[in-house]
Amino acid sequence: MTRDNFEDTVKTLIEATPFRPFVIEINGGEHFEIDHLGALAYGEGASVFIGPGGRLRIFDQESVVQVINAPAHAIRSRKPKK
């Protein structure tokens, strides 16, 4: 995903009223649920996800596969069962 596309998408989701959780998927299948306004810092092509317990994950915005406008539990329930 391009930097501009990522930043525009995330800005729209963060500024939505009311705020609703969303998910960011990066290369390799790792997912981050943005469940509050302070969970993500981004700009200049880089992002920092601040997870539970203060866990930090830094990633390049171009490594983003998709931004999903749904909470993580909704995404897990959509995946086909094996």
ZAKE-443815 format. One record per atom (N, C-alpha, C): x, y, z; residue in three letters; atom name. Coordinates in pm, 1 decimal. Each point is the difference from the previous one (the first is absolute). Last residue first. Layout:
N
<r><px>X</px><py>Y</py><pz>Z</pz><rest>Ala</rest><atom>CA</atom></r>
...
This chain:
82
<r><px>-1139.4</px><py>-2492.1</py><pz>883.5</pz><rest>Lys</rest><atom>N</atom></r>
<r><px>64.9</px><py>-113.2</py><pz>-67.0</pz><rest>Lys</rest><atom>CA</atom></r>
<r><px>-48.4</px><py>-128.9</py><pz>58.7</pz><rest>Lys</rest><atom>C</atom></r>
<r><px>-237.4</px><py>514.7</py><pz>-54.0</pz><rest>Lys</rest><atom>N</atom></r>
<r><px>55.4</px><py>-99.2</py><pz>92.4</pz><rest>Lys</rest><atom>CA</atom></r>
<r><px>56.0</px><py>-117.3</py><pz>-78.4</pz><rest>Lys</rest><atom>C</atom></r>
<r><px>-42.8</px><py>534.5</py><pz>-161.5</pz><rest>Pro</rest><atom>N</atom></r>
<r><px>-57.5</px><py>-134.6</py><pz>-8.6</pz><rest>Pro</rest><atom>CA</atom></r>
<r><px>67.3</px><py>-95.1</py><pz>98.2</pz><rest>Pro</rest><atom>C</atom></r>
<r><px>-52.8</px><py>532.1</py><pz>89.7</pz><rest>Lys</rest><atom>N</atom></r>
<r><px>90.7</px><py>-94.8</py><pz>-64.4</pz><rest>Lys</rest><atom>CA</atom></r>
<r><px>-62.8</px><py>-138.1</py><pz>-3.1</pz><rest>Lys</rest><atom>C</atom></r>
<r><px>-199.7</px><py>386.1</py><pz>217.9</pz><rest>Arg</rest><atom>N</atom></r>
<r><px>-26.9</px><py>-11.1</py><pz>-144.1</pz><rest>Arg</rest><atom>CA</atom></r>
<r><px>86.6</px><py>-104.6</py><pz>-68.2</pz><rest>Arg</rest><atom>C</atom></r>
<r><px>36.0</px><py>130.2</py><pz>469.0</pz><rest>Ser</rest><atom>N</atom></r>
<r><px>-121.6</px><py>-77.7</py><pz>-20.3</pz><rest>Ser</rest><atom>CA</atom></r>
<r><px>-34.5</px><py>-16.8</py><pz>-147.9</pz><rest>Ser</rest><atom>C</atom></r>
<r><px>374.0</px><py>264.1</py><pz>138.5</pz><rest>Arg</rest><atom>N</atom></r>
<r><px>24.5</px><py>-141.2</py><pz>32.7</pz><rest>Arg</rest><atom>CA</atom></r>
<r><px>-124.6</px><py>-83.6</py><pz>-29.6</pz><rest>Arg</rest><atom>C</atom></r>
<r><px>-37.6</px><py>465.3</py><pz>-42.8</pz><rest>Ile</rest><atom>N</atom></r>
<r><px>81.8</px><py>-55.7</py><pz>-108.0</pz><rest>Ile</rest><atom>CA</atom></r>
<r><px>24.5</px><py>-148.3</py><pz>24.5</pz><rest>Ile</rest><atom>C</atom></r>
<r><px>-221.7</px><py>252.9</py><pz>327.7</pz><rest>Ala</rest><atom>N</atom></r>
<r><px>-87.1</px><py>-14.0</py><pz>-117.3</pz><rest>Ala</rest><atom>CA</atom></r>
<r><px>75.6</px><py>-64.0</py><pz>-115.9</pz><rest>Ala</rest><atom>C</atom></r>
<r><px>231.1</px><py>112.0</py><pz>399.1</pz><rest>His</rest><atom>N</atom></r>
<r><px>-87.4</px><py>-116.1</py><pz>21.9</pz><rest>His</rest><atom>CA</atom></r>
<r><px>-94.3</px><py>-22.3</py><pz>-118.2</pz><rest>His</rest><atom>C</atom></r>
<r><px>294.7</px><py>382.9</py><pz>1.1</pz><rest>Ala</rest><atom>N</atom></r>
<r><px>67.4</px><py>-128.1</py><pz>-22.1</pz><rest>Ala</rest><atom>CA</atom></r>
<r><px>-92.6</px><py>-118.8</py><pz>18.7</pz><rest>Ala</rest><atom>C</atom></r>
<r><px>-216.8</px><py>468.4</py><pz>-155.0</pz><rest>Pro</rest><atom>N</atom></r>
<r><px>82.5</px><py>-46.1</py><pz>112.6</pz><rest>Pro</rest><atom>CA</atom></r>
<r><px>54.8</px><py>-139.9</py><pz>-25.4</pz><rest>Pro</rest><atom>C</atom></r>
<r><px>-91.3</px><py>344.7</py><pz>-406.6</pz><rest>Ala</rest><atom>N</atom></r>
<r><px>-75.9</px><py>-89.1</py><pz>86.9</pz><rest>Ala</rest><atom>CA</atom></r>
<r><px>90.0</px><py>-38.9</py><pz>116.9</pz><rest>Ala</rest><atom>C</atom></r>
<r><px>113.0</px><py>210.6</py><pz>-458.1</pz><rest>Asn</rest><atom>N</atom></r>
<r><px>-90.3</px><py>81.3</py><pz>80.6</pz><rest>Asn</rest><atom>CA</atom></r>
<r><px>-94.9</px><py>-89.1</py><pz>79.9</pz><rest>Asn</rest><atom>C</atom></r>
<r><px>515.1</px><py>-62.6</py><pz>-209.1</pz><rest>Ile</rest><atom>N</atom></r>
<r><px>-133.3</px><py>-60.0</py><pz>1.9</pz><rest>Ile</rest><atom>CA</atom></r>
<r><px>-87.7</px><py>77.4</py><pz>97.8</pz><rest>Ile</rest><atom>C</atom></r>
<r><px>472.6</px><py>36.8</py><pz>-318.9</pz><rest>Val</rest><atom>N</atom></r>
<r><px>-61.2</px><py>56.1</py><pz>118.9</pz><rest>Val</rest><atom>CA</atom></r>
<r><px>-145.9</px><py>-44.7</py><pz>-5.9</pz><rest>Val</rest><atom>C</atom></r>
<r><px>471.4</px><py>-221.8</py><pz>-239.5</pz><rest>Gln</rest><atom>N</atom></r>
<r><px>-134.0</px><py>56.7</py><pz>-3.2</pz><rest>Gln</rest><atom>CA</atom></r>
<r><px>-35.6</px><py>61.0</py><pz>135.2</pz><rest>Gln</rest><atom>C</atom></r>
<r><px>447.3</px><py>-128.1</py><pz>-132.1</pz><rest>Val</rest><atom>N</atom></r>
<r><px>-73.6</px><py>-72.8</py><pz>-102.2</pz><rest>Val</rest><atom>CA</atom></r>
<r><px>-139.4</px><py>59.8</py><pz>-14.2</pz><rest>Val</rest><atom>C</atom></r>
<r><px>485.5</px><py>216.8</py><pz>177.5</pz><rest>Val</rest><atom>N</atom></r>
<r><px>-140.2</px><py>-23.9</py><pz>32.3</pz><rest>Val</rest><atom>CA</atom></r>
<r><px>-68.6</px><py>-66.5</py><pz>-119.3</pz><rest>Val</rest><atom>C</atom></r>
<r><px>456.9</px><py>168.3</py><pz>21.2</pz><rest>Ser</rest><atom>N</atom></r>
<r><px>-15.3</px><py>-142.8</py><pz>30.2</pz><rest>Ser</rest><atom>CA</atom></r>
<r><px>-144.3</px><py>-34.5</py><pz>35.7</pz><rest>Ser</rest><atom>C</atom></r>
<r><px>153.8</px><py>447.6</py><pz>-86.4</pz><rest>Glu</rest><atom>N</atom></r>
<r><px>-7.9</px><py>-73.5</py><pz>-126.1</pz><rest>Glu</rest><atom>CA</atom></r>
<r><px>-8.0</px><py>-150.8</py><pz>22.4</pz><rest>Glu</rest><atom>C</atom></r>
<r><px>59.5</px><py>305.0</py><pz>363.7</pz><rest>Gln</rest><atom>N</atom></r>
<r><px>-136.0</px><py>7.3</py><pz>-53.2</pz><rest>Gln</rest><atom>CA</atom></r>
<r><px>-14.6</px><py>-74.3</py><pz>-132.0</pz><rest>Gln</rest><atom>C</atom></r>
<r><px>343.1</px><py>-135.0</py><pz>394.2</pz><rest>Asp</rest><atom>N</atom></r>
<r><px>0.4</px><py>88.8</py><pz>-115.0</pz><rest>Asp</rest><atom>CA</atom></r>
<r><px>-139.5</px><py>-0.9</py><pz>-61.1</pz><rest>Asp</rest><atom>C</atom></r>
<r><px>104.2</px><py>-108.9</py><pz>532.0</pz><rest>Phe</rest><atom>N</atom></r>
<r><px>-8.0</px><py>-55.3</py><pz>-134.7</pz><rest>Phe</rest><atom>CA</atom></r>
<r><px>-3.0</px><py>111.6</py><pz>-103.4</pz><rest>Phe</rest><atom>C</atom></r>
<r><px>56.9</px><py>-160.5</py><pz>568.6</pz><rest>Ile</rest><atom>N</atom></r>
<r><px>28.1</px><py>102.8</py><pz>-100.3</pz><rest>Ile</rest><atom>CA</atom></r>
<r><px>-6.1</px><py>-64.9</py><pz>-136.8</pz><rest>Ile</rest><atom>C</atom></r>
<r><px>-187.8</px><py>-100.0</py><pz>521.2</pz><rest>Arg</rest><atom>N</atom></r>
<r><px>32.0</px><py>-64.7</py><pz>-128.9</pz><rest>Arg</rest><atom>CA</atom></r>
<r><px>13.9</px><py>111.0</py><pz>-102.0</pz><rest>Arg</rest><atom>C</atom></r>
<r><px>-32.2</px><py>-78.2</py><pz>581.9</pz><rest>Leu</rest><atom>N</atom></r>
<r><px>15.7</px><py>82.7</py><pz>-119.7</pz><rest>Leu</rest><atom>CA</atom></r>
<r><px>31.7</px><py>-85.7</py><pz>-120.8</pz><rest>Leu</rest><atom>C</atom></r>
<r><px>-245.9</px><py>-42.2</py><pz>522.3</pz><rest>Arg</rest><atom>N</atom></r>
<r><px>77.5</px><py>-67.5</py><pz>-105.8</pz><rest>Arg</rest><atom>CA</atom></r>
<r><px>3.5</px><py>88.9</py><pz>-124.5</pz><rest>Arg</rest><atom>C</atom></r>
<r><px>-231.4</px><py>68.3</py><pz>440.6</pz><rest>Gly</rest><atom>N</atom></r>
<r><px>100.5</px><py>90.0</py><pz>-54.8</pz><rest>Gly</rest><atom>CA</atom></r>
<r><px>88.3</px><py>-62.5</py><pz>-106.2</pz><rest>Gly</rest><atom>C</atom></r>
<r><px>-389.0</px><py>-203.6</py><pz>223.9</pz><rest>Gly</rest><atom>N</atom></r>
<r><px>121.2</px><py>-3.5</py><pz>82.0</pz><rest>Gly</rest><atom>CA</atom></r>
<r><px>110.7</px><py>88.3</py><pz>-51.9</pz><rest>Gly</rest><atom>C</atom></r>
<r><px>-345.9</px><py>-106.9</py><pz>-365.0</pz><rest>Pro</rest><atom>N</atom></r>
<r><px>-22.2</px><py>-24.5</py><pz>142.1</pz><rest>Pro</rest><atom>CA</atom></r>
<r><px>132.2</px><py>-11.8</py><pz>75.3</pz><rest>Pro</rest><atom>C</atom></r>
<r><px>72.7</px><py>256.2</py><pz>-448.2</pz><rest>Gly</rest><atom>N</atom></r>
<r><px>-91.7</px><py>-106.1</py><pz>39.7</pz><rest>Gly</rest><atom>CA</atom></r>
<r><px>-16.2</px><py>-12.9</py><pz>149.1</pz><rest>Gly</rest><atom>C</atom></r>
<r><px>145.2</px><py>351.6</py><pz>-409.7</pz><rest>Ile</rest><atom>N</atom></r>
<r><px>23.1</px><py>-12.9</py><pz>143.4</pz><rest>Ile</rest><atom>CA</atom></r>
<r><px>-104.4</px><py>-97.2</py><pz>53.3</pz><rest>Ile</rest><atom>C</atom></r>
<r><px>245.0</px><py>130.6</py><pz>-497.7</pz><rest>Phe</rest><atom>N</atom></r>
<r><px>-117.1</px><py>-54.3</py><pz>66.9</pz><rest>Phe</rest><atom>CA</atom></r>
<r><px>37.7</px><py>-18.2</py><pz>145.5</pz><rest>Phe</rest><atom>C</atom></r>
<r><px>202.1</px><py>317.2</py><pz>-413.7</pz><rest>Val</rest><atom>N</atom></r>
<r><px>26.2</px><py>-71.5</py><pz>124.1</pz><rest>Val</rest><atom>CA</atom></r>
<r><px>-133.7</px><py>-42.9</py><pz>57.3</pz><rest>Val</rest><atom>C</atom></r>
<r><px>230.7</px><py>168.7</py><pz>-513.4</pz><rest>Ser</rest><atom>N</atom></r>
<r><px>-109.5</px><py>-9.2</py><pz>97.0</pz><rest>Ser</rest><atom>CA</atom></r>
<r><px>47.9</px><py>-75.9</py><pz>121.8</pz><rest>Ser</rest><atom>C</atom></r>
<r><px>187.4</px><py>295.2</py><pz>-483.4</pz><rest>Ala</rest><atom>N</atom></r>
<r><px>16.2</px><py>-101.0</py><pz>104.3</pz><rest>Ala</rest><atom>CA</atom></r>
<r><px>-118.0</px><py>5.0</py><pz>96.0</pz><rest>Ala</rest><atom>C</atom></r>
<r><px>61.3</px><py>304.4</py><pz>-376.8</pz><rest>Gly</rest><atom>N</atom></r>
<r><px>24.8</px><py>-133.2</py><pz>-53.9</pz><rest>Gly</rest><atom>CA</atom></r>
<r><px>17.7</px><py>-109.9</py><pz>102.1</pz><rest>Gly</rest><atom>C</atom></r>
<r><px>-104.9</px><py>473.7</py><pz>94.4</pz><rest>Glu</rest><atom>N</atom></r>
<r><px>129.0</px><py>-7.2</py><pz>-70.1</pz><rest>Glu</rest><atom>CA</atom></r>
<r><px>35.0</px><py>-141.5</py><pz>-44.9</pz><rest>Glu</rest><atom>C</atom></r>
<r><px>-366.3</px><py>-17.3</py><pz>360.3</pz><rest>Gly</rest><atom>N</atom></r>
<r><px>42.6</px><py>117.1</py><pz>-74.6</pz><rest>Gly</rest><atom>CA</atom></r>
<r><px>134.9</px><py>-23.3</py><pz>-64.3</pz><rest>Gly</rest><atom>C</atom></r>
<r><px>-348.6</px><py>-201.5</py><pz>437.9</pz><rest>Tyr</rest><atom>N</atom></r>
<r><px>46.7</px><py>-17.5</py><pz>-137.4</pz><rest>Tyr</rest><atom>CA</atom></r>
<r><px>38.6</px><py>133.7</py><pz>-60.9</pz><rest>Tyr</rest><atom>C</atom></r>
<r><px>-189.9</px><py>-317.9</py><pz>462.2</pz><rest>Ala</rest><atom>N</atom></r>
<r><px>64.5</px><py>125.5</py><pz>-38.2</pz><rest>Ala</rest><atom>CA</atom></r>
<r><px>56.5</px><py>-21.7</py><pz>-139.1</pz><rest>Ala</rest><atom>C</atom></r>
<r><px>-384.1</px><py>-261.2</py><pz>344.7</pz><rest>Leu</rest><atom>N</atom></r>
<r><px>79.0</px><py>10.4</py><pz>-122.9</pz><rest>Leu</rest><atom>CA</atom></r>
<r><px>55.7</px><py>141.1</py><pz>-14.5</pz><rest>Leu</rest><atom>C</atom></r>
<r><px>-285.0</px><py>-144.4</py><pz>367.2</pz><rest>Ala</rest><atom>N</atom></r>
<r><px>64.2</px><py>-127.0</py><pz>-35.4</pz><rest>Ala</rest><atom>CA</atom></r>
<r><px>91.5</px><py>9.6</py><pz>-121.2</pz><rest>Ala</rest><atom>C</atom></r>
<r><px>-308.3</px><py>333.1</py><pz>235.9</pz><rest>Gly</rest><atom>N</atom></r>
<r><px>142.2</px><py>0.7</py><pz>31.8</pz><rest>Gly</rest><atom>CA</atom></r>
<r><px>75.4</px><py>-124.4</py><pz>-41.2</pz><rest>Gly</rest><atom>C</atom></r>
<r><px>-484.7</px><py>64.2</py><pz>-58.3</pz><rest>Leu</rest><atom>N</atom></r>
<r><px>73.4</px><py>102.2</py><pz>-74.8</pz><rest>Leu</rest><atom>CA</atom></r>
<r><px>150.8</px><py>-0.8</py><pz>25.6</pz><rest>Leu</rest><atom>C</atom></r>
<r><px>-277.7</px><py>-458.0</py><pz>39.7</pz><rest>His</rest><atom>N</atom></r>
<r><px>-15.5</px><py>131.6</py><pz>61.8</pz><rest>His</rest><atom>CA</atom></r>
<r><px>94.1</px><py>98.0</py><pz>-70.1</pz><rest>His</rest><atom>C</atom></r>
<r><px>-29.5</px><py>-451.2</py><pz>-139.3</pz><rest>Asp</rest><atom>N</atom></r>
<r><px>-124.2</px><py>2.4</py><pz>75.9</pz><rest>Asp</rest><atom>CA</atom></r>
<r><px>-20.0</px><py>127.5</py><pz>81.7</pz><rest>Asp</rest><atom>C</atom></r>
<r><px>268.4</px><py>-271.7</py><pz>-413.4</pz><rest>Ile</rest><atom>N</atom></r>
<r><px>5.2</px><py>136.7</py><pz>51.2</pz><rest>Ile</rest><atom>CA</atom></r>
<r><px>-132.8</px><py>21.1</py><pz>71.8</pz><rest>Ile</rest><atom>C</atom></r>
<r><px>282.8</px><py>-457.9</py><pz>-132.9</pz><rest>Glu</rest><atom>N</atom></r>
<r><px>-129.9</px><py>62.8</py><pz>16.6</pz><rest>Glu</rest><atom>CA</atom></r>
<r><px>20.7</px><py>137.0</py><pz>62.6</pz><rest>Glu</rest><atom>C</atom></r>
<r><px>321.1</px><py>-329.1</py><pz>-320.3</pz><rest>Phe</rest><atom>N</atom></r>
<r><px>-6.6</px><py>85.7</py><pz>117.6</pz><rest>Phe</rest><atom>CA</atom></r>
<r><px>-139.5</px><py>58.1</py><pz>8.5</pz><rest>Phe</rest><atom>C</atom></r>
<r><px>285.8</px><py>-446.6</py><pz>-255.7</pz><rest>His</rest><atom>N</atom></r>
<r><px>-110.9</px><py>93.9</py><pz>10.4</pz><rest>His</rest><atom>CA</atom></r>
<r><px>13.0</px><py>82.9</py><pz>127.4</pz><rest>His</rest><atom>C</atom></r>
<r><px>309.4</px><py>-340.5</py><pz>-371.7</pz><rest>Glu</rest><atom>N</atom></r>
<r><px>-17.0</px><py>57.2</py><pz>134.5</pz><rest>Glu</rest><atom>CA</atom></r>
<r><px>-109.0</px><py>107.4</py><pz>-2.9</pz><rest>Glu</rest><atom>C</atom></r>
<r><px>175.7</px><py>-259.1</py><pz>-388.1</pz><rest>Gly</rest><atom>N</atom></r>
<r><px>-125.7</px><py>-34.8</py><pz>65.1</pz><rest>Gly</rest><atom>CA</atom></r>
<r><px>-20.4</px><py>55.0</py><pz>139.3</pz><rest>Gly</rest><atom>C</atom></r>
<r><px>355.3</px><py>54.2</py><pz>-357.0</pz><rest>Gly</rest><atom>N</atom></r>
<r><px>22.9</px><py>-111.9</py><pz>89.7</pz><rest>Gly</rest><atom>CA</atom></r>
<r><px>-123.8</px><py>-39.1</py><pz>78.9</pz><rest>Gly</rest><atom>C</atom></r>
<r><px>36.2</px><py>498.5</py><pz>-167.9</pz><rest>Asn</rest><atom>N</atom></r>
<r><px>59.5</px><py>-116.9</py><pz>-66.4</pz><rest>Asn</rest><atom>CA</atom></r>
<r><px>29.0</px><py>-108.7</py><pz>101.8</pz><rest>Asn</rest><atom>C</atom></r>
<r><px>-367.1</px><py>315.9</py><pz>182.5</pz><rest>Ile</rest><atom>N</atom></r>
<r><px>126.1</px><py>25.5</py><pz>-69.4</pz><rest>Ile</rest><atom>CA</atom></r>
<r><px>49.1</px><py>-129.1</py><pz>-64.3</pz><rest>Ile</rest><atom>C</atom></r>
<r><px>-487.4</px><py>244.0</py><pz>193.7</pz><rest>Glu</rest><atom>N</atom></r>
<r><px>72.5</px><py>-123.1</py><pz>-30.3</pz><rest>Glu</rest><atom>CA</atom></r>
<r><px>126.9</px><py>37.4</py><pz>-75.0</pz><rest>Glu</rest><atom>C</atom></r>
<r><px>-385.6</px><py>246.4</py><pz>347.7</pz><rest>Ile</rest><atom>N</atom></r>
<r><px>103.4</px><py>18.5</py><pz>-101.5</pz><rest>Ile</rest><atom>CA</atom></r>
<r><px>71.4</px><py>-133.3</py><pz>-16.4</pz><rest>Ile</rest><atom>C</atom></r>
<r><px>-512.7</px><py>173.2</py><pz>203.5</pz><rest>Val</rest><atom>N</atom></r>
<r><px>115.8</px><py>-89.5</py><pz>-1.4</pz><rest>Val</rest><atom>CA</atom></r>
<r><px>93.6</px><py>37.9</py><pz>-113.7</pz><rest>Val</rest><atom>C</atom></r>
<r><px>-402.6</px><py>251.5</py><pz>345.1</pz><rest>Phe</rest><atom>N</atom></r>
<r><px>32.5</px><py>-51.3</py><pz>-132.5</pz><rest>Phe</rest><atom>CA</atom></r>
<r><px>129.7</px><py>-77.5</py><pz>8.5</pz><rest>Phe</rest><atom>C</atom></r>
<r><px>-430.1</px><py>253.2</py><pz>331.5</pz><rest>Pro</rest><atom>N</atom></r>
<r><px>125.9</px><py>-72.8</py><pz>-19.7</pz><rest>Pro</rest><atom>CA</atom></r>
<r><px>16.5</px><py>-45.7</py><pz>-144.3</pz><rest>Pro</rest><atom>C</atom></r>
<r><px>-277.1</px><py>442.9</py><pz>122.0</pz><rest>Arg</rest><atom>N</atom></r>
<r><px>-23.2</px><py>-145.3</py><pz>-3.7</pz><rest>Arg</rest><atom>CA</atom></r>
<r><px>133.3</px><py>-69.6</py><pz>-24.3</pz><rest>Arg</rest><atom>C</atom></r>
<r><px>-230.3</px><py>517.5</py><pz>160.8</pz><rest>Phe</rest><atom>N</atom></r>
<r><px>115.2</px><py>-81.1</py><pz>-37.5</pz><rest>Phe</rest><atom>CA</atom></r>
<r><px>-39.3</px><py>-147.4</py><pz>5.2</pz><rest>Phe</rest><atom>C</atom></r>
<r><px>-392.3</px><py>350.5</py><pz>-97.9</pz><rest>Pro</rest><atom>N</atom></r>
<r><px>91.8</px><py>-37.3</py><pz>107.7</pz><rest>Pro</rest><atom>CA</atom></r>
<r><px>116.1</px><py>-83.0</py><pz>-54.0</pz><rest>Pro</rest><atom>C</atom></r>
<r><px>14.9</px><py>278.0</py><pz>-259.2</pz><rest>Thr</rest><atom>N</atom></r>
<r><px>-75.7</px><py>19.0</py><pz>123.1</pz><rest>Thr</rest><atom>CA</atom></r>
<r><px>-125.9</px><py>-84.0</py><pz>-8.3</pz><rest>Thr</rest><atom>C</atom></r>
<r><px>532.7</px><py>36.8</py><pz>-242.5</pz><rest>Ala</rest><atom>N</atom></r>
<r><px>-142.0</px><py>-37.1</py><pz>-5.6</pz><rest>Ala</rest><atom>CA</atom></r>
<r><px>-65.2</px><py>19.6</py><pz>136.6</pz><rest>Ala</rest><atom>C</atom></r>
<r><px>478.2</px><py>55.7</py><pz>-118.9</pz><rest>Glu</rest><atom>N</atom></r>
<r><px>-84.8</px><py>117.1</py><pz>21.3</pz><rest>Glu</rest><atom>CA</atom></r>
<r><px>-149.7</px><py>-31.1</py><pz>-3.6</pz><rest>Glu</rest><atom>C</atom></r>
<r><px>332.4</px><py>-338.0</py><pz>-78.9</pz><rest>Ile</rest><atom>N</atom></r>
<r><px>25.3</px><py>55.4</py><pz>133.2</pz><rest>Ile</rest><atom>CA</atom></r>
<r><px>-92.7</px><py>118.1</py><pz>29.6</pz><rest>Ile</rest><atom>C</atom></r>
<r><px>-12.0</px><py>-202.7</py><pz>-431.6</pz><rest>Leu</rest><atom>N</atom></r>
<r><px>-50.5</px><py>-91.2</py><pz>102.3</pz><rest>Leu</rest><atom>CA</atom></r>
<r><px>18.2</px><py>56.4</py><pz>140.7</pz><rest>Leu</rest><atom>C</atom></r>
<r><px>174.1</px><py>244.9</py><pz>-369.4</pz><rest>Thr</rest><atom>N</atom></r>
<r><px>-145.9</px><py>-7.7</py><pz>-10.7</pz><rest>Thr</rest><atom>CA</atom></r>
<r><px>-57.6</px><py>-87.4</py><pz>111.0</pz><rest>Thr</rest><atom>C</atom></r>
<r><px>467.9</px><py>18.5</py><pz>-38.4</pz><rest>Lys</rest><atom>N</atom></r>
<r><px>-53.5</px><py>128.3</py><pz>48.4</pz><rest>Lys</rest><atom>CA</atom></r>
<r><px>-152.8</px><py>-1.6</py><pz>-2.0</pz><rest>Lys</rest><atom>C</atom></r>
<r><px>226.6</px><py>-366.0</py><pz>-189.4</pz><rest>Val</rest><atom>N</atom></r>
<r><px>6.6</px><py>-1.2</py><pz>146.2</pz><rest>Val</rest><atom>CA</atom></r>
<r><px>-57.7</px><py>129.2</py><pz>57.7</pz><rest>Val</rest><atom>C</atom></r>
<r><px>32.8</px><py>-30.0</py><pz>-470.2</pz><rest>Thr</rest><atom>N</atom></r>
<r><px>-93.9</px><py>-99.7</py><pz>51.5</pz><rest>Thr</rest><atom>CA</atom></r>
<r><px>-4.3</px><py>3.6</py><pz>152.5</pz><rest>Thr</rest><atom>C</atom></r>
<r><px>318.0</px><py>271.4</py><pz>-220.0</pz><rest>Asp</rest><atom>N</atom></r>
<r><px>-136.2</px><py>49.1</py><pz>-25.4</pz><rest>Asp</rest><atom>CA</atom></r>
<r><px>-104.1</px><py>-95.1</py><pz>60.3</pz><rest>Asp</rest><atom>C</atom></r>
<r><px>454.3</px><py>-131.4</py><pz>18.5</pz><rest>Glu</rest><atom>N</atom></r>
<r><px>-26.6</px><py>112.8</py><pz>89.5</pz><rest>Glu</rest><atom>CA</atom></r>
<r><px>-140.4</px><py>56.7</py><pz>-19.9</pz><rest>Glu</rest><atom>C</atom></r>
<r><px>143.0</px><py>-351.8</py><pz>-287.7</pz><rest>Phe</rest><atom>N</atom></r>
<r><px>-6.4</px><py>-44.1</py><pz>139.0</pz><rest>Phe</rest><atom>CA</atom></r>
<r><px>-39.6</px><py>115.7</py><pz>90.8</pz><rest>Phe</rest><atom>C</atom></r>
<r><px>81.0</px><py>101.8</py><pz>-449.2</pz><rest>Asn</rest><atom>N</atom></r>
<r><px>-123.0</px><py>-78.6</py><pz>13.4</pz><rest>Asn</rest><atom>CA</atom></r>
<r><px>-18.1</px><py>-44.6</py><pz>144.9</pz><rest>Asn</rest><atom>C</atom></r>
<r><px>400.5</px><py>220.1</py><pz>-109.5</pz><rest>Asp</rest><atom>N</atom></r>
<r><px>-113.3</px><py>91.8</py><pz>-4.3</pz><rest>Asp</rest><atom>CA</atom></r>
<r><px>-132.4</px><py>-73.7</py><pz>19.6</pz><rest>Asp</rest><atom>C</atom></r>
<r><px>398.3</px><py>-259.4</py><pz>-27.5</pz><rest>Arg</rest><atom>N</atom></r>
<r><px>-2.0</px><py>83.7</py><pz>120.2</pz><rest>Arg</rest><atom>CA</atom></r>
<r><px>-122.3</px><py>89.9</py><pz>2.6</pz><rest>Arg</rest><atom>C</atom></r>
<r><px>-42.9</px><py>-450.7</py><pz>-277.6</pz><rest>Thr</rest><atom>N</atom></r>
<r><px>83.4</px><py>120.2</py><pz>-2.9</pz><rest>Thr</rest><atom>CA</atom></r>
<r><px>-15.2</px><py>78.5</py><pz>130.1</pz><rest>Thr</rest><atom>C</atom></r>
<r><px>-38.2</px><py>-537.5</py><pz>-49.2</pz><rest>Met</rest><atom>N</atom></r>
<r><px>-85.5</px><py>116.7</py><pz>0.0</pz><rest>Met</rest><atom>CA</atom></r>
<r><px>89.9</px><py>122.8</py><pz>0.0</pz><rest>Met</rest><atom>C</atom></r>
